[in-house]
Amino acid sequence: MFHPQQRTKTYGKVVGFTFSFFLFTTIVFFMLSLFKKIPPTWHYEHIALGLLFVLSLGWLLRKIL
């Protein structure tokens, strides 16, 4: 049976998570840039990949434990 409310809830979670991830990544990038804690050759994508790696580790640990 079709449940539009469940689909909307799932869509909202995905959009909210994606928005939160990019907001957090932007804040971390600007903080690290401001305090000169990242190499000058690094860009936003490097920080996003690092945070995705940490996120993946957390997800994996949750699945294992």
CHARMM-style PDB file with segment names, atoms N, HN, CA, C and O in Angstrom:
ATOM      1  N   MET     1       0.839  -1.179   0.000  1.00  0.00      PROA
ATOM      2  CA  MET     1       0.000   0.000   0.000  1.00  0.00      PROA
ATOM      3  C   MET     1       0.890   1.250   0.000  1.00  0.00      PROA
ATOM      4  O   MET     1       1.981   1.246   0.571  1.00  0.00      PROA
ATOM      5  N   PHE     2       0.430   2.266  -0.619  1.00  0.00      PROA
ATOM      6  HN  PHE     2      -0.456   2.269  -1.083  1.00  0.00      PROA
ATOM      7  CA  PHE     2       1.190   3.507  -0.750  1.00  0.00      PROA
ATOM      8  C   PHE     2       1.010   4.369   0.498  1.00  0.00      PROA
ATOM      9  O   PHE     2      -0.116   4.658   0.904  1.00  0.00      PROA
ATOM     10  N   HSD     3       2.107   4.769   1.094  1.00  0.00      PROA
ATOM     11  HN  HSD     3       3.022   4.534   0.765  1.00  0.00      PROA
ATOM     12  CA  HSD     3       2.073   5.598   2.295  1.00  0.00      PROA
ATOM     13  C   HSD     3       2.805   6.910   2.016  1.00  0.00      PROA
ATOM     14  O   HSD     3       4.023   6.973   2.179  1.00  0.00      PROA
ATOM     15  N   PRO     4       2.097   7.950   1.603  1.00  0.00      PROA
ATOM     16  CA  PRO     4       2.777   9.210   1.262  1.00  0.00      PROA
ATOM     17  C   PRO     4       3.435   9.867   2.472  1.00  0.00      PROA
ATOM     18  O   PRO     4       4.439  10.564   2.327  1.00  0.00      PROA
ATOM     19  N   GLN     5       2.881   9.651   3.656  1.00  0.00      PROA
ATOM     20  HN  GLN     5       2.066   9.084   3.773  1.00  0.00      PROA
ATOM     21  CA  GLN     5       3.454  10.279   4.844  1.00  0.00      PROA
ATOM     22  C   GLN     5       4.830   9.677   5.156  1.00  0.00      PROA
ATOM     23  O   GLN     5       5.750  10.401   5.538  1.00  0.00      PROA
ATOM     24  N   GLN     6       4.971   8.364   4.995  1.00  0.00      PROA
ATOM     25  HN  GLN     6       4.223   7.776   4.685  1.00  0.00      PROA
ATOM     26  CA  GLN     6       6.257   7.711   5.239  1.00  0.00      PROA
ATOM     27  C   GLN     6       7.297   8.183   4.226  1.00  0.00      PROA
ATOM     28  O   GLN     6       8.456   8.395   4.580  1.00  0.00      PROA
ATOM     29  N   ARG     7       6.891   8.346   2.975  1.00  0.00      PROA
ATOM     30  HN  ARG     7       5.949   8.174   2.687  1.00  0.00      PROA
ATOM     31  CA  ARG     7       7.806   8.804   1.933  1.00  0.00      PROA
ATOM     32  C   ARG     7       8.282  10.226   2.233  1.00  0.00      PROA
ATOM     33  O   ARG     7       9.461  10.539   2.062  1.00  0.00      PROA
ATOM     34  N   THR     8       7.376  11.075   2.676  1.00  0.00      PROA
ATOM     35  HN  THR     8       6.419  10.822   2.815  1.00  0.00      PROA
ATOM     36  CA  THR     8       7.722  12.455   3.020  1.00  0.00      PROA
ATOM     37  C   THR     8       8.674  12.489   4.207  1.00  0.00      PROA
ATOM     38  O   THR     8       9.611  13.286   4.238  1.00  0.00      PROA
ATOM     39  N   LYS     9       8.432  11.627   5.175  1.00  0.00      PROA
ATOM     40  HN  LYS     9       7.671  10.979   5.149  1.00  0.00      PROA
ATOM     41  CA  LYS     9       9.291  11.570   6.356  1.00  0.00      PROA
ATOM     42  C   LYS     9      10.712  11.141   5.975  1.00  0.00      PROA
ATOM     43  O   LYS     9      11.688  11.723   6.451  1.00  0.00      PROA
ATOM     44  N   THR    10      10.823  10.129   5.123  1.00  0.00      PROA
ATOM     45  HN  THR    10      10.031   9.657   4.737  1.00  0.00      PROA
ATOM     46  CA  THR    10      12.130   9.662   4.672  1.00  0.00      PROA
ATOM     47  C   THR    10      12.832  10.740   3.852  1.00  0.00      PROA
ATOM     48  O   THR    10      14.028  10.973   4.026  1.00  0.00      PROA
ATOM     49  N   TYR    11      12.099  11.393   2.966  1.00  0.00      PROA
ATOM     50  HN  TYR    11      11.127  11.204   2.825  1.00  0.00      PROA
ATOM     51  CA  TYR    11      12.664  12.470   2.153  1.00  0.00      PROA
ATOM     52  C   TYR    11      13.152  13.608   3.049  1.00  0.00      PROA
ATOM     53  O   TYR    11      14.221  14.171   2.813  1.00  0.00      PROA
ATOM     54  N   GLY    12      12.385  13.939   4.056  1.00  0.00      PROA
ATOM     55  HN  GLY    12      11.517  13.481   4.248  1.00  0.00      PROA
ATOM     56  CA  GLY    12      12.769  14.997   4.982  1.00  0.00      PROA
ATOM     57  C   GLY    12      14.030  14.659   5.750  1.00  0.00      PROA
ATOM     58  O   GLY    12      14.869  15.529   5.985  1.00  0.00      PROA
ATOM     59  N   LYS    13      14.172  13.398   6.145  1.00  0.00      PROA
ATOM     60  HN  LYS    13      13.491  12.691   5.954  1.00  0.00      PROA
ATOM     61  CA  LYS    13      15.383  12.981   6.856  1.00  0.00      PROA
ATOM     62  C   LYS    13      16.616  13.097   5.965  1.00  0.00      PROA
ATOM     63  O   LYS    13      17.669  13.554   6.409  1.00  0.00      PROA
ATOM     64  N   VAL    14      16.480  12.687   4.720  1.00  0.00      PROA
ATOM     65  HN  VAL    14      15.624  12.316   4.359  1.00  0.00      PROA
ATOM     66  CA  VAL    14      17.612  12.745   3.788  1.00  0.00      PROA
ATOM     67  C   VAL    14      17.998  14.192   3.509  1.00  0.00      PROA
ATOM     68  O   VAL    14      19.181  14.532   3.529  1.00  0.00      PROA
ATOM     69  N   VAL    15      17.024  15.037   3.251  1.00  0.00      PROA
ATOM     70  HN  VAL    15      16.063  14.761   3.234  1.00  0.00      PROA
ATOM     71  CA  VAL    15      17.300  16.453   2.976  1.00  0.00      PROA
ATOM     72  C   VAL    15      17.896  17.121   4.213  1.00  0.00      PROA
ATOM     73  O   VAL    15      18.851  17.890   4.104  1.00  0.00      PROA
ATOM     74  N   GLY    16      17.345  16.835   5.374  1.00  0.00      PROA
ATOM     75  HN  GLY    16      16.569  16.210   5.463  1.00  0.00      PROA
ATOM     76  CA  GLY    16      17.858  17.424   6.609  1.00  0.00      PROA
ATOM     77  C   GLY    16      19.276  16.985   6.903  1.00  0.00      PROA
ATOM     78  O   GLY    16      20.107  17.799   7.304  1.00  0.00      PROA
ATOM     79  N   PHE    17      19.563  15.707   6.710  1.00  0.00      PROA
ATOM     80  HN  PHE    17      18.888  15.045   6.384  1.00  0.00      PROA
ATOM     81  CA  PHE    17      20.913  15.206   6.948  1.00  0.00      PROA
ATOM     82  C   PHE    17      21.903  15.840   5.981  1.00  0.00      PROA
ATOM     83  O   PHE    17      22.988  16.256   6.386  1.00  0.00      PROA
ATOM     84  N   THR    18      21.536  15.916   4.709  1.00  0.00      PROA
ATOM     85  HN  THR    18      20.654  15.577   4.379  1.00  0.00      PROA
ATOM     86  CA  THR    18      22.424  16.494   3.700  1.00  0.00      PROA
ATOM     87  C   THR    18      22.701  17.966   3.991  1.00  0.00      PROA
ATOM     88  O   THR    18      23.846  18.414   3.914  1.00  0.00      PROA
ATOM     89  N   PHE    19      21.662  18.711   4.323  1.00  0.00      PROA
ATOM     90  HN  PHE    19      20.733  18.348   4.385  1.00  0.00      PROA
ATOM     91  CA  PHE    19      21.842  20.123   4.648  1.00  0.00      PROA
ATOM     92  C   PHE    19      22.732  20.282   5.881  1.00  0.00      PROA
ATOM     93  O   PHE    19      23.629  21.125   5.897  1.00  0.00      PROA
ATOM     94  N   SER    20      22.486  19.483   6.901  1.00  0.00      PROA
ATOM     95  HN  SER    20      21.757  18.798   6.889  1.00  0.00      PROA
ATOM     96  CA  SER    20      23.280  19.558   8.129  1.00  0.00      PROA
ATOM     97  C   SER    20      24.736  19.197   7.867  1.00  0.00      PROA
ATOM     98  O   SER    20      25.642  19.822   8.418  1.00  0.00      PROA
ATOM     99  N   PHE    21      24.962  18.191   7.030  1.00  0.00      PROA
ATOM    100  HN  PHE    21      24.226  17.683   6.583  1.00  0.00      PROA
ATOM    101  CA  PHE    21      26.329  17.792   6.722  1.00  0.00      PROA
ATOM    102  C   PHE    21      27.089  18.924   6.040  1.00  0.00      PROA
ATOM    103  O   PHE    21      28.219  19.232   6.418  1.00  0.00      PROA
ATOM    104  N   PHE    22      26.471  19.545   5.032  1.00  0.00      PROA
ATOM    105  HN  PHE    22      25.553  19.295   4.725  1.00  0.00      PROA
ATOM    106  CA  PHE    22      27.153  20.629   4.327  1.00  0.00      PROA
ATOM    107  C   PHE    22      27.334  21.862   5.211  1.00  0.00      PROA
ATOM    108  O   PHE    22      28.342  22.560   5.098  1.00  0.00      PROA
ATOM    109  N   LEU    23      26.387  22.130   6.074  1.00  0.00      PROA
ATOM    110  HN  LEU    23      25.568  21.563   6.166  1.00  0.00      PROA
ATOM    111  CA  LEU    23      26.529  23.248   7.005  1.00  0.00      PROA
ATOM    112  C   LEU    23      27.679  22.989   7.974  1.00  0.00      PROA
ATOM    113  O   LEU    23      28.508  23.870   8.201  1.00  0.00      PROA
ATOM    114  N   PHE    24      27.735  21.792   8.544  1.00  0.00      PROA
ATOM    115  HN  PHE    24      27.061  21.076   8.359  1.00  0.00      PROA
ATOM    116  CA  PHE    24      28.808  21.448   9.473  1.00  0.00      PROA
ATOM    117  C   PHE    24      30.163  21.454   8.773  1.00  0.00      PROA
ATOM    118  O   PHE    24      31.148  21.935   9.332  1.00  0.00      PROA
ATOM    119  N   THR    25      30.217  20.922   7.550  1.00  0.00      PROA
ATOM    120  HN  THR    25      29.417  20.531   7.096  1.00  0.00      PROA
ATOM    121  CA  THR    25      31.470  20.910   6.796  1.00  0.00      PROA
ATOM    122  C   THR    25      31.947  22.329   6.511  1.00  0.00      PROA
ATOM    123  O   THR    25      33.141  22.611   6.602  1.00  0.00      PROA
ATOM    124  N   THR    26      31.035  23.213   6.172  1.00  0.00      PROA
ATOM    125  HN  THR    26      30.064  22.984   6.099  1.00  0.00      PROA
ATOM    126  CA  THR    26      31.389  24.608   5.911  1.00  0.00      PROA
ATOM    127  C   THR    26      31.934  25.273   7.166  1.00  0.00      PROA
ATOM    128  O   THR    26      32.932  25.992   7.107  1.00  0.00      PROA
ATOM    129  N   ILE    27      31.288  25.038   8.292  1.00  0.00      PROA
ATOM    130  HN  ILE    27      30.478  24.455   8.340  1.00  0.00      PROA
ATOM    131  CA  ILE    27      31.747  25.626   9.552  1.00  0.00      PROA
ATOM    132  C   ILE    27      33.131  25.105   9.910  1.00  0.00      PROA
ATOM    133  O   ILE    27      34.007  25.884  10.287  1.00  0.00      PROA
ATOM    134  N   VAL    28      33.339  23.795   9.796  1.00  0.00      PROA
ATOM    135  HN  VAL    28      32.628  23.162   9.490  1.00  0.00      PROA
ATOM    136  CA  VAL    28      34.649  23.211  10.107  1.00  0.00      PROA
ATOM    137  C   VAL    28      35.709  23.763   9.163  1.00  0.00      PROA
ATOM    138  O   VAL    28      36.812  24.091   9.601  1.00  0.00      PROA
ATOM    139  N   PHE    29      35.393  23.870   7.879  1.00  0.00      PROA
ATOM    140  HN  PHE    29      34.497  23.604   7.524  1.00  0.00      PROA
ATOM    141  CA  PHE    29      36.361  24.385   6.911  1.00  0.00      PROA
ATOM    142  C   PHE    29      36.770  25.821   7.241  1.00  0.00      PROA
ATOM    143  O   PHE    29      37.956  26.153   7.225  1.00  0.00      PROA
ATOM    144  N   PHE    30      35.789  26.665   7.538  1.00  0.00      PROA
ATOM    145  HN  PHE    30      34.826  26.395   7.551  1.00  0.00      PROA
ATOM    146  CA  PHE    30      36.120  28.056   7.851  1.00  0.00      PROA
ATOM    147  C   PHE    30      36.874  28.182   9.169  1.00  0.00      PROA
ATOM    148  O   PHE    30      37.760  29.028   9.294  1.00  0.00      PROA
ATOM    149  N   MET    31      36.538  27.360  10.143  1.00  0.00      PROA
ATOM    150  HN  MET    31      35.818  26.673  10.041  1.00  0.00      PROA
ATOM    151  CA  MET    31      37.265  27.401  11.420  1.00  0.00      PROA
ATOM    152  C   MET    31      38.719  26.969  11.216  1.00  0.00      PROA
ATOM    153  O   MET    31      39.636  27.619  11.717  1.00  0.00      PROA
ATOM    154  N   LEU    32      38.929  25.880  10.486  1.00  0.00      PROA
ATOM    155  HN  LEU    32      38.184  25.352  10.079  1.00  0.00      PROA
ATOM    156  CA  LEU    32      40.295  25.416  10.243  1.00  0.00      PROA
ATOM    157  C   LEU    32      41.076  26.407   9.382  1.00  0.00      PROA
ATOM    158  O   LEU    32      42.274  26.598   9.588  1.00  0.00      PROA
ATOM    159  N   SER    33      40.414  27.027   8.434  1.00  0.00      PROA
ATOM    160  HN  SER    33      39.440  26.872   8.267  1.00  0.00      PROA
ATOM    161  CA  SER    33      41.083  28.038   7.604  1.00  0.00      PROA
ATOM    162  C   SER    33      41.432  29.276   8.419  1.00  0.00      PROA
ATOM    163  O   SER    33      42.509  29.851   8.265  1.00  0.00      PROA
ATOM    164  N   LEU    34      40.518  29.675   9.278  1.00  0.00      PROA
ATOM    165  HN  LEU    34      39.643  29.208   9.403  1.00  0.00      PROA
ATOM    166  CA  LEU    34      40.731  30.868  10.091  1.00  0.00      PROA
ATOM    167  C   LEU    34      41.936  30.712  11.005  1.00  0.00      PROA
ATOM    168  O   LEU    34      42.721  31.646  11.172  1.00  0.00      PROA
ATOM    169  N   PHE    35      42.083  29.532  11.597  1.00  0.00      PROA
ATOM    170  HN  PHE    35      41.446  28.773  11.461  1.00  0.00      PROA
ATOM    171  CA  PHE    35      43.190  29.288  12.518  1.00  0.00      PROA
ATOM    172  C   PHE    35      44.406  28.671  11.834  1.00  0.00      PROA
ATOM    173  O   PHE    35      45.354  28.244  12.493  1.00  0.00      PROA
ATOM    174  N   LYS    36      44.366  28.631  10.494  1.00  0.00      PROA
ATOM    175  HN  LYS    36      43.596  28.977   9.958  1.00  0.00      PROA
ATOM    176  CA  LYS    36      45.493  28.145   9.688  1.00  0.00      PROA
ATOM    177  C   LYS    36      45.941  26.741  10.109  1.00  0.00      PROA
ATOM    178  O   LYS    36      47.132  26.489  10.295  1.00  0.00      PROA
ATOM    179  N   LYS    37      44.979  25.839  10.255  1.00  0.00      PROA
ATOM    180  HN  LYS    37      44.012  26.043  10.104  1.00  0.00      PROA
ATOM    181  CA  LYS    37      45.272  24.473  10.684  1.00  0.00      PROA
ATOM    182  C   LYS    37      45.238  23.469   9.536  1.00  0.00      PROA
ATOM    183  O   LYS    37      45.463  22.278   9.754  1.00  0.00      PROA
ATOM    184  N   ILE    38      44.960  23.928   8.319  1.00  0.00      PROA
ATOM    185  HN  ILE    38      44.776  24.895   8.142  1.00  0.00      PROA
ATOM    186  CA  ILE    38      44.981  23.031   7.167  1.00  0.00      PROA
ATOM    187  C   ILE    38      46.040  23.518   6.187  1.00  0.00      PROA
ATOM    188  O   ILE    38      46.324  24.713   6.118  1.00  0.00      PROA
ATOM    189  N   PRO    39      46.624  22.594   5.429  1.00  0.00      PROA
ATOM    190  CA  PRO    39      47.622  23.007   4.435  1.00  0.00      PROA
ATOM    191  C   PRO    39      46.994  23.921   3.382  1.00  0.00      PROA
ATOM    192  O   PRO    39      45.803  23.797   3.097  1.00  0.00      PROA
ATOM    193  N   PRO    40      47.764  24.824   2.808  1.00  0.00      PROA
ATOM    194  CA  PRO    40      47.217  25.758   1.815  1.00  0.00      PROA
ATOM    195  C   PRO    40      46.715  25.071   0.546  1.00  0.00      PROA
ATOM    196  O   PRO    40      45.932  25.657  -0.202  1.00  0.00      PROA
ATOM    197  N   THR    41      47.152  23.847   0.297  1.00  0.00      PROA
ATOM    198  HN  THR    41      47.788  23.371   0.904  1.00  0.00      PROA
ATOM    199  CA  THR    41      46.714  23.147  -0.914  1.00  0.00      PROA
ATOM    200  C   THR    41      45.375  22.437  -0.730  1.00  0.00      PROA
ATOM    201  O   THR    41      44.788  21.970  -1.706  1.00  0.00      PROA
ATOM    202  N   TRP    42      44.890  22.350   0.494  1.00  0.00      PROA
ATOM    203  HN  TRP    42      45.367  22.729   1.287  1.00  0.00      PROA
ATOM    204  CA  TRP    42      43.616  21.671   0.747  1.00  0.00      PROA
ATOM    205  C   TRP    42      42.452  22.586   0.420  1.00  0.00      PROA
ATOM    206  O   TRP    42      42.542  23.807   0.548  1.00  0.00      PROA
ATOM    207  N   HSD    43      41.357  21.972  -0.005  1.00  0.00      PROA
ATOM    208  HN  HSD    43      41.284  20.980  -0.108  1.00  0.00      PROA
ATOM    209  CA  HSD    43      40.140  22.696  -0.346  1.00  0.00      PROA
ATOM    210  C   HSD    43      38.968  22.124   0.439  1.00  0.00      PROA
ATOM    211  O   HSD    43      39.134  21.230   1.268  1.00  0.00      PROA
ATOM    212  N   TYR    44      37.804  22.646   0.167  1.00  0.00      PROA
ATOM    213  HN  TYR    44      37.670  23.373  -0.507  1.00  0.00      PROA
ATOM    214  CA  TYR    44      36.571  22.225   0.835  1.00  0.00      PROA
ATOM    215  C   TYR    44      36.330  20.723   0.675  1.00  0.00      PROA
ATOM    216  O   TYR    44      35.868  20.056   1.602  1.00  0.00      PROA
ATOM    217  N   GLU    45      36.646  20.202  -0.506  1.00  0.00      PROA
ATOM    218  HN  GLU    45      37.021  20.743  -1.259  1.00  0.00      PROA
ATOM    219  CA  GLU    45      36.402  18.786  -0.782  1.00  0.00      PROA
ATOM    220  C   GLU    45      37.221  17.883   0.131  1.00  0.00      PROA
ATOM    221  O   GLU    45      36.747  16.821   0.532  1.00  0.00      PROA
ATOM    222  N   HSD    46      38.439  18.289   0.463  1.00  0.00      PROA
ATOM    223  HN  HSD    46      38.824  19.152   0.137  1.00  0.00      PROA
ATOM    224  CA  HSD    46      39.269  17.485   1.349  1.00  0.00      PROA
ATOM    225  C   HSD    46      38.642  17.378   2.737  1.00  0.00      PROA
ATOM    226  O   HSD    46      38.640  16.305   3.342  1.00  0.00      PROA
ATOM    227  N   ILE    47      38.120  18.472   3.231  1.00  0.00      PROA
ATOM    228  HN  ILE    47      38.121  19.343   2.740  1.00  0.00      PROA
ATOM    229  CA  ILE    47      37.465  18.469   4.538  1.00  0.00      PROA
ATOM    230  C   ILE    47      36.196  17.625   4.479  1.00  0.00      PROA
ATOM    231  O   ILE    47      35.916  16.862   5.403  1.00  0.00      PROA
ATOM    232  N   ALA    48      35.431  17.756   3.402  1.00  0.00      PROA
ATOM    233  HN  ALA    48      35.659  18.376   2.651  1.00  0.00      PROA
ATOM    234  CA  ALA    48      34.197  16.974   3.258  1.00  0.00      PROA
ATOM    235  C   ALA    48      34.512  15.481   3.203  1.00  0.00      PROA
ATOM    236  O   ALA    48      33.802  14.683   3.815  1.00  0.00      PROA
ATOM    237  N   LEU    49      35.551  15.094   2.488  1.00  0.00      PROA
ATOM    238  HN  LEU    49      36.127  15.742   1.991  1.00  0.00      PROA
ATOM    239  CA  LEU    49      35.926  13.680   2.430  1.00  0.00      PROA
ATOM    240  C   LEU    49      36.377  13.169   3.792  1.00  0.00      PROA
ATOM    241  O   LEU    49      36.053  12.044   4.172  1.00  0.00      PROA
ATOM    242  N   GLY    50      37.117  13.981   4.522  1.00  0.00      PROA
ATOM    243  HN  GLY    50      37.380  14.895   4.213  1.00  0.00      PROA
ATOM    244  CA  GLY    50      37.527  13.592   5.871  1.00  0.00      PROA
ATOM    245  C   GLY    50      36.338  13.397   6.792  1.00  0.00      PROA
ATOM    246  O   GLY    50      36.290  12.439   7.563  1.00  0.00      PROA
ATOM    247  N   LEU    51      35.385  14.303   6.710  1.00  0.00      PROA
ATOM    248  HN  LEU    51      35.425  15.082   6.084  1.00  0.00      PROA
ATOM    249  CA  LEU    51      34.193  14.174   7.545  1.00  0.00      PROA
ATOM    250  C   LEU    51      33.330  12.995   7.102  1.00  0.00      PROA
ATOM    251  O   LEU    51      32.712  12.342   7.943  1.00  0.00      PROA
ATOM    252  N   LEU    52      33.273  12.710   5.808  1.00  0.00      PROA
ATOM    253  HN  LEU    52      33.774  13.241   5.124  1.00  0.00      PROA
ATOM    254  CA  LEU    52      32.556  11.521   5.334  1.00  0.00      PROA
ATOM    255  C   LEU    52      33.211  10.244   5.846  1.00  0.00      PROA
ATOM    256  O   LEU    52      32.527   9.271   6.162  1.00  0.00      PROA
ATOM    257  N   PHE    53      34.532  10.252   5.924  1.00  0.00      PROA
ATOM    258  HN  PHE    53      35.088  11.042   5.666  1.00  0.00      PROA
ATOM    259  CA  PHE    53      35.248   9.100   6.467  1.00  0.00      PROA
ATOM    260  C   PHE    53      34.894   8.890   7.933  1.00  0.00      PROA
ATOM    261  O   PHE    53      34.627   7.763   8.350  1.00  0.00      PROA
ATOM    262  N   VAL    54      34.889   9.957   8.713  1.00  0.00      PROA
ATOM    263  HN  VAL    54      35.105  10.872   8.374  1.00  0.00      PROA
ATOM    264  CA  VAL    54      34.518   9.866  10.127  1.00  0.00      PROA
ATOM    265  C   VAL    54      33.065   9.418  10.266  1.00  0.00      PROA
ATOM    266  O   VAL    54      32.746   8.591  11.120  1.00  0.00      PROA
ATOM    267  N   LEU    55      32.203   9.956   9.443  1.00  0.00      PROA
ATOM    268  HN  LEU    55      32.462  10.628   8.749  1.00  0.00      PROA
ATOM    269  CA  LEU    55      30.794   9.567   9.447  1.00  0.00      PROA
ATOM    270  C   LEU    55      30.633   8.085   9.119  1.00  0.00      PROA
ATOM    271  O   LEU    55      29.834   7.390   9.747  1.00  0.00      PROA
ATOM    272  N   SER    56      31.385   7.606   8.143  1.00  0.00      PROA
ATOM    273  HN  SER    56      32.034   8.171   7.633  1.00  0.00      PROA
ATOM    274  CA  SER    56      31.318   6.193   7.766  1.00  0.00      PROA
ATOM    275  C   SER    56      31.812   5.292   8.893  1.00  0.00      PROA
ATOM    276  O   SER    56      31.240   4.230   9.141  1.00  0.00      PROA
ATOM    277  N   LEU    57      32.868   5.713   9.570  1.00  0.00      PROA
ATOM    278  HN  LEU    57      33.333   6.575   9.368  1.00  0.00      PROA
ATOM    279  CA  LEU    57      33.356   4.940  10.711  1.00  0.00      PROA
ATOM    280  C   LEU    57      32.304   4.855  11.810  1.00  0.00      PROA
ATOM    281  O   LEU    57      32.104   3.792  12.397  1.00  0.00      PROA
ATOM    282  N   GLY    58      31.642   5.949  12.086  1.00  0.00      PROA
ATOM    283  HN  GLY    58      31.804   6.812  11.609  1.00  0.00      PROA
ATOM    284  CA  GLY    58      30.583   5.951  13.090  1.00  0.00      PROA
ATOM    285  C   GLY    58      29.430   5.056  12.699  1.00  0.00      PROA
ATOM    286  O   GLY    58      28.891   4.335  13.538  1.00  0.00      PROA
ATOM    287  N   TRP    59      29.044   5.093  11.436  1.00  0.00      PROA
ATOM    288  HN  TRP    59      29.482   5.679  10.755  1.00  0.00      PROA
ATOM    289  CA  TRP    59      27.960   4.236  10.952  1.00  0.00      PROA
ATOM    290  C   TRP    59      28.352   2.764  11.050  1.00  0.00      PROA
ATOM    291  O   TRP    59      27.545   1.922  11.444  1.00  0.00      PROA
ATOM    292  N   LEU    60      29.607   2.460  10.685  1.00  0.00      PROA
ATOM    293  HN  LEU    60      30.263   3.144  10.365  1.00  0.00      PROA
ATOM    294  CA  LEU    60      30.096   1.089  10.741  1.00  0.00      PROA
ATOM    295  C   LEU    60      30.145   0.582  12.180  1.00  0.00      PROA
ATOM    296  O   LEU    60      29.751  -0.553  12.450  1.00  0.00      PROA
ATOM    297  N   LEU    61      30.618   1.403  13.093  1.00  0.00      PROA
ATOM    298  HN  LEU    61      30.938   2.325  12.874  1.00  0.00      PROA
ATOM    299  CA  LEU    61      30.650   1.006  14.502  1.00  0.00      PROA
ATOM    300  C   LEU    61      29.250   0.761  15.044  1.00  0.00      PROA
ATOM    301  O   LEU    61      29.042  -0.161  15.832  1.00  0.00      PROA
ATOM    302  N   ARG    62      28.300   1.569  14.632  1.00  0.00      PROA
ATOM    303  HN  ARG    62      28.469   2.318  13.992  1.00  0.00      PROA
ATOM    304  CA  ARG    62      26.919   1.378  15.083  1.00  0.00      PROA
ATOM    305  C   ARG    62      26.368   0.049  14.572  1.00  0.00      PROA
ATOM    306  O   ARG    62      25.650  -0.646  15.291  1.00  0.00      PROA
ATOM    307  N   LYS    63      26.703  -0.300  13.337  1.00  0.00      PROA
ATOM    308  HN  LYS    63      27.287   0.265  12.754  1.00  0.00      PROA
ATOM    309  CA  LYS    63      26.231  -1.570  12.776  1.00  0.00      PROA
ATOM    310  C   LYS    63      26.898  -2.764  13.465  1.00  0.00      PROA
ATOM    311  O   LYS    63      26.254  -3.785  13.705  1.00  0.00      PROA
ATOM    312  N   ILE    64      28.182  -2.634  13.778  1.00  0.00      PROA
ATOM    313  HN  ILE    64      28.706  -1.804  13.583  1.00  0.00      PROA
ATOM    314  CA  ILE    64      28.915  -3.730  14.410  1.00  0.00      PROA
ATOM    315  C   ILE    64      28.459  -3.938  15.850  1.00  0.00      PROA
ATOM    316  O   ILE    64      28.223  -5.066  16.282  1.00  0.00      PROA
ATOM    317  N   LEU    65      28.339  -2.846  16.579  1.00  0.00      PROA
ATOM    318  HN  LEU    65      28.530  -1.929  16.228  1.00  0.00      PROA
ATOM    319  CA  LEU    65      27.973  -2.961  17.991  1.00  0.00      PROA
ATOM    320  C   LEU    65      26.477  -2.995  18.113  1.00  0.00      PROA
ATOM    321  OT1 LEU    65      25.951  -3.089  19.222  1.00  0.00      PROA
TER     322      LEU     65
END
